[in-house]
Amino acid sequence: MKFFAEHIKGDRAVWVIVVLLSIFSVLAVYSSTGTLAFRYQGGNTEYYMLKHLIILLAGLFFMYVFHNIRYSYFSRFAQLMFYISIPLLLFTMFRGTNVNEASRWLTIPGLNISFQSSDIAKMAIILYLARLLALKQDVISDFKSAFIPLILPVVLVTLLIMPANLSTAMLVFGTSLIIMFVGRVPFKFIAATTGITLVAMIFAILLIMQLPGKGRVETWQKRVESFISSDDADNYQAVQAKIAIANGGIWGKMPGNSTQRNFLPHPYSDFIFALIIEEFGLLGGVFILLLYLILLYRGIRIGAHSPGAFGTFLSIGLSFMLVFQALINMGVAVNLLPVTGQPLPLISMGGTSIWFTCISLGIILSVSKGKNETTSNTNINEKA
């Protein structure tokens, strides 16, 4: 206990939430990967659990490392990370690995490690926005001096992500607008931007629909049509998720006893929340939801108590991004939203996505430590 007291700093509630989500993650991934194990690993059901556990432990290590970094340093790193993310997104768009007609992945030669450049871009835009908002508080109401420099990077990142991953693009755009609102950007600017963006997206989608090669728009259309359709044959994913939830009842079937894991599409990622409800019941599902909501509350509270503006925007922005992603995944699993492909942070099986989630949490914990960030934007300028 003395070791943890000396080395584990920051908001203890966040640490507890991370540990609890990690436990649920290991149990759910072990239960949900049986079919994969028999298909690709000769029935070795421990293979994917051990692989996931190693990835998760590595993520917790990254989280520990980042929580020990003075968060004012991330202000300097924000620009570099943003400038790196743009060419990565461009390279992914034209030369990335295609999955389901979407170019989302980059593979590091020699290491055979794949990652989504959008994961880097999500974090980069939050850091970059937090930095800009902190620096421009004195002129925050000025359209030309503040709003234009703030919104242009957001639009650029959103447009580069959108062709392959509409849900992530919308997540980035929505979270960015929330950070701007918290950062005292005039609401009229935010509302106007939202309206113009929605109209532009509708016209763009309608235009693409008339072209011979619709690309990802056709996939988006099918997902929305399946979501709206009452035909079970057209809505297979949602039907299987509903069966899993119904099987779970209030108390659940207990870990490892899921039957729908053999029928649910991607029960270890996109629909892992439905599997959790089947095995842990409605109470387990509500408990997971509460953990994410408490995480959001703690992130906002950490930001509110930060000694500087940069820490405030950083903690609130990263917290909203993570929890919104979780709510989207859970909304898909319970058929409140069409299929998006968003993983459940810290729970869904994954590699680099878990690492970026843990790094984000490490940064939030760094802010909670209140380590040596100056309380004035002037000093942030000097450090940058």
C-alpha positions in Angstrom: 0.0 0.0 0.0 2.9 2.3 0.8 4.3 1.8 -2.7 0.9 2.8 -4.3 0.6 5.8 -2.0 4.0 7.0 -3.1 3.9 6.3 -6.8 0.2 6.5 -7.8 -0.7 10.1 -7.8 -3.5 12.2 -9.1 -7.2 11.6 -8.8 -7.7 8.3 -7.0 -11.3 7.9 -8.3 -10.0 7.9 -11.9 -7.5 5.2 -11.0 -10.2 3.1 -9.4 -12.5 3.5 -12.4 -9.6 2.4 -14.7 -8.9 -0.7 -12.7 -12.6 -1.7 -12.6 -13.1 -1.2 -16.3 -9.9 -3.2 -17.0 -11.3 -6.1 -14.9 -14.5 -6.0 -16.9 -12.5 -5.8 -20.1 -10.4 -8.9 -19.4 -13.5 -11.0 -18.4 -15.5 -9.8 -21.4 -12.7 -10.3 -24.0 -12.0 -13.8 -22.7 -15.7 -14.7 -23.0 -16.2 -13.1 -26.4 -13.2 -14.5 -28.3 -14.0 -18.2 -28.1 -15.2 -18.4 -31.7 -12.0 -16.5 -32.8 -9.9 -18.9 -30.8 -11.4 -22.0 -32.5 -11.2 -20.4 -35.9 -7.7 -19.0 -35.9 -5.8 -20.4 -32.8 -6.8 -24.1 -32.8 -9.1 -23.7 -29.8 -6.6 -22.0 -27.6 -9.1 -19.8 -25.7 -6.5 -18.2 -23.6 -4.6 -16.7 -26.5 -6.7 -13.6 -27.1 -7.2 -13.0 -23.4 -3.4 -13.1 -22.7 -2.7 -10.9 -25.7 -5.4 -8.4 -24.6 -4.0 -8.5 -21.0 -0.5 -7.7 -22.2 -1.8 -4.8 -24.3 -3.9 -3.6 -21.4 -0.9 -3.7 -19.0 1.2 -1.9 -21.5 -1.5 0.8 -21.7 -1.6 1.1 -17.9 2.2 1.5 -18.0 1.8 4.4 -20.5 -0.8 5.9 -18.3 1.5 5.8 -15.3 4.3 7.4 -17.3 2.2 10.2 -18.7 0.6 10.9 -15.3 4.1 11.7 -14.0 4.8 14.3 -16.7 4.1 18.0 -15.8 1.0 18.7 -17.9 2.3 22.1 -18.9 4.8 20.2 -21.1 1.9 19.0 -23.2 1.3 22.6 -24.4 4.6 22.5 -26.2 4.0 19.0 -27.5 0.5 19.9 -28.8 1.7 21.7 -31.9 4.1 19.0 -32.9 1.5 16.3 -32.4 -1.1 18.2 -34.5 1.4 18.9 -37.3 2.3 15.2 -37.4 -1.3 14.0 -37.4 -2.2 15.9 -40.6 0.3 14.0 -43.0 -0.6 10.8 -41.2 -4.3 11.3 -42.0 -3.5 12.2 -45.6 -1.2 9.1 -46.0 -3.9 6.9 -44.4 -6.5 8.3 -46.9 -4.5 7.3 -49.9 -2.2 4.5 -48.8 -3.7 3.1 -45.7 -4.9 -0.5 -45.2 -8.5 -0.9 -46.3 -11.1 -2.6 -44.0 -14.7 -2.7 -45.1 -14.0 -0.2 -47.9 -12.5 2.3 -45.4 -8.9 3.3 -45.4 -8.4 3.7 -41.6 -5.2 1.8 -40.7 -1.5 2.4 -41.0 0.9 -0.5 -40.6 4.4 0.1 -39.3 6.8 -1.8 -41.6 8.9 -4.6 -39.8 6.9 -4.4 -36.6 3.6 -5.5 -38.1 1.8 -3.1 -35.8 -1.3 -1.4 -37.2 -2.9 1.8 -35.8 -5.6 4.2 -36.8 -4.2 7.6 -37.5 -7.5 9.1 -36.3 -6.6 7.9 -32.8 -3.6 10.2 -32.9 -5.6 13.0 -34.5 -8.3 12.9 -31.9 -5.8 13.4 -29.1 -3.8 16.0 -31.1 -6.8 18.2 -31.8 -7.8 18.3 -28.2 -4.3 19.2 -27.0 -4.0 21.8 -29.8 -7.4 23.4 -29.1 -6.6 23.5 -25.3 -3.4 25.3 -26.1 -5.0 27.8 -28.4 -7.9 28.5 -26.1 -5.5 29.1 -23.2 -3.4 31.5 -25.3 -6.4 33.5 -26.8 -8.5 34.1 -23.7 -7.8 37.8 -23.9 -9.3 38.0 -27.4 -11.6 35.1 -27.3 -14.7 37.1 -28.5 -12.9 38.3 -31.6 -14.0 36.3 -34.8 -10.8 36.9 -36.8 -8.2 36.7 -34.0 -9.6 33.8 -32.1 -12.4 31.9 -33.7 -10.9 31.5 -37.2 -7.6 30.1 -35.8 -9.6 27.8 -33.5 -12.1 26.4 -36.0 -9.8 25.9 -39.0 -7.7 23.0 -37.5 -11.0 21.4 -36.3 -12.5 21.5 -39.8 -9.3 20.2 -41.4 -9.0 17.2 -39.1 -12.7 16.5 -39.4 -12.6 16.5 -43.2 -9.6 14.2 -43.3 -11.1 11.7 -40.9 -14.7 11.8 -42.4 -14.2 9.8 -45.7 -13.2 6.6 -43.8 -14.8 7.2 -40.4 -17.8 9.4 -40.2 -18.6 8.6 -36.5 -15.1 9.6 -35.4 -15.2 12.8 -37.4 -18.5 13.7 -35.8 -17.1 12.8 -32.4 -14.0 15.1 -33.0 -16.2 17.9 -34.3 -18.7 17.7 -31.5 -16.1 17.5 -28.7 -14.2 20.4 -30.2 -17.3 22.6 -30.1 -17.9 21.7 -26.5 -14.3 22.7 -25.6 -14.8 26.0 -27.4 -18.0 26.6 -25.5 -16.2 25.9 -22.2 -13.4 28.2 -23.4 -15.9 31.1 -23.6 -16.1 31.2 -27.4 -19.3 33.2 -28.3 -22.2 30.8 -28.7 -23.3 32.6 -31.9 -20.1 31.5 -33.6 -20.5 27.9 -32.4 -24.2 27.8 -33.5 -23.4 29.2 -36.9 -20.6 26.8 -37.5 -22.8 23.8 -36.5 -25.6 24.9 -38.8 -23.3 25.5 -41.8 -21.6 22.2 -41.2 -24.8 20.2 -41.1 -26.1 21.9 -44.3 -22.7 21.3 -46.1 -22.7 17.6 -45.0 -26.2 17.0 -46.3 -25.4 18.6 -49.7 -22.1 16.7 -49.9 -23.8 13.4 -49.1 -26.6 14.0 -51.6 -24.1 14.9 -54.3 -22.0 11.8 -53.7 -25.2 9.6 -53.8 -25.6 10.7 -57.4 -22.1 9.5 -58.4 -21.4 6.0 -59.7 -18.8 5.2 -56.9 -20.5 6.2 -53.6 -17.6 4.9 -51.5 -18.4 5.0 -47.7 -21.6 6.9 -48.2 -23.3 3.7 -49.4 -22.1 2.0 -46.1 -23.5 4.9 -44.1 -26.8 4.7 -46.0 -27.1 0.9 -45.4 -26.4 1.3 -41.7 -29.1 4.1 -41.3 -31.6 2.1 -43.3 -30.9 -1.1 -41.2 -31.4 1.0 -38.1 -34.7 2.4 -39.2 -35.9 -0.9 -40.8 -38.3 -3.1 -38.9 -37.2 -6.1 -40.9 -35.2 -8.5 -38.7 -33.3 -9.8 -41.7 -32.0 -6.3 -42.5 -31.2 -5.6 -38.9 -29.3 -8.7 -37.9 -26.8 -7.0 -35.6 -29.4 -5.2 -33.6 -31.5 -8.3 -33.2 -28.7 -10.4 -31.9 -27.7 -7.6 -29.4 -31.4 -7.4 -28.2 -31.4 -11.1 -27.7 -28.2 -10.9 -25.7 -29.6 -8.1 -23.5 -32.9 -10.0 -23.0 -31.0 -13.1 -22.0 -29.1 -11.2 -19.4 -32.1 -10.0 -17.5 -31.5 -8.2 -14.2 -28.7 -10.4 -12.8 -27.0 -11.8 -15.9 -25.9 -15.3 -16.8 -22.5 -14.9 -15.0 -19.1 -14.5 -16.7 -18.4 -17.0 -19.5 -22.0 -18.2 -19.9 -23.0 -16.0 -22.9 -24.7 -17.8 -25.7 -25.0 -14.8 -28.0 -21.2 -14.4 -28.3 -21.5 -17.0 -31.1 -24.0 -14.9 -33.0 -23.2 -11.3 -32.2 -21.0 -9.6 -34.8 -17.8 -8.4 -33.2 -18.8 -9.3 -29.6 -15.3 -8.4 -28.5 -15.4 -4.8 -29.8 -18.5 -3.1 -31.4 -21.0 -5.1 -29.4 -19.1 -6.0 -26.3 -21.5 -3.9 -24.1 -24.4 -6.2 -25.2 -22.3 -9.2 -24.1 -21.5 -7.6 -20.8 -25.3 -7.1 -20.1 -25.9 -10.8 -21.1 -23.3 -12.0 -18.6 -23.5 -9.4 -15.9 -27.1 -8.4 -16.3 -28.8 -5.0 -16.4 -27.1 -4.2 -13.1 -23.7 -4.8 -14.7 -24.6 -2.6 -17.7 -25.8 0.2 -15.4 -22.6 -0.1 -13.4 -20.5 0.3 -16.5 -22.5 3.3 -17.5 -22.1 4.9 -14.1 -18.3 4.3 -14.2 -18.1 6.3 -17.4 -20.4 9.1 -16.1 -18.3 9.3 -12.9 -15.2 9.5 -15.1 -16.7 12.4 -17.0 -17.7 14.1 -13.7 -14.1 13.6 -12.3 -12.6 15.0 -15.5 -14.8 18.1 -15.4 -14.0 18.5 -11.7 -10.2 18.1 -12.3 -10.5 20.7 -15.0 -12.4 23.1 -12.8 -9.7 22.9 -10.1 -6.8 23.2 -12.5 -4.6 26.2 -11.7 -4.4 27.2 -15.4 -6.7 27.5 -18.4 -4.7 25.0 -20.4 -5.2 22.3 -17.8 -8.9 23.1 -17.6 -9.5 22.7 -21.3 -7.3 19.7 -21.6 -8.9 17.6 -18.9 -12.5 18.5 -19.9 -11.8 17.9 -23.6 -10.2 14.5 -23.1 -12.9 13.4 -20.7 -15.7 14.4 -23.0 -14.0 12.6 -25.9 -13.6 9.3 -24.0 -17.0 9.3 -22.4 -18.9 10.4 -25.6 -17.2 7.5 -27.4 -18.3 5.1 -24.7 -21.9 6.4 -24.9 -21.9 6.0 -28.7 -20.7 2.4 -28.3 -23.4 1.6 -25.7 -26.0 3.4 -27.7 -25.3 1.1 -30.7 -25.4 -2.0 -28.5 -28.9 -1.2 -27.1 -30.1 -0.1 -30.6 -30.4 3.6 -29.8 -27.9 4.5 -32.5 -27.0 3.0 -35.9 -23.8 0.9 -36.1 -20.7 3.2 -35.9 -17.7 0.9 -35.3 -16.7 2.9 -32.2 -15.0 0.7 -29.6 -15.8 0.9 -25.9 -12.9 2.7 -24.3 -10.7 0.5 -22.0 -13.1 -2.5 -22.5 -13.2 -3.5 -26.2 -10.4 -5.7 -27.5 -7.8 -3.6 -29.3 -4.2 -2.6 -29.5 -3.2 1.0 -30.1 -6.7 2.3 -29.4 -6.3 1.1 -25.8 -2.9 2.7 -25.6 -4.1 6.1 -26.8 -7.0 5.8 -24.3 -4.6 5.2 -21.5 -2.4 8.0 -22.6 -5.4 10.3 -22.5 -6.2 9.2 -19.0 -2.6 9.7 -18.0 -2.8 13.3 -19.2 -6.0 13.8 -17.2 -4.3 12.4 -14.1 -1.3 14.7 -14.7 -3.7 17.7 -14.7 -5.3 16.4 -11.5 -1.8 16.4 -9.8 -1.7 20.1 -10.6 2.0 19.8 -11.3 3.7 23.1 -11.9 1.5 24.7 -14.5 1.5 28.4 -14.3 -1.7 30.2 -13.5 -1.3 32.8 -16.3 -1.5 32.6 -20.0 1.6 34.8 -20.1 3.8 32.0 -18.7 2.2 29.5 -21.0 3.3 31.7 -23.8 6.8 31.8 -22.4 7.0 28.0 -22.1 5.6 27.4 -25.6 
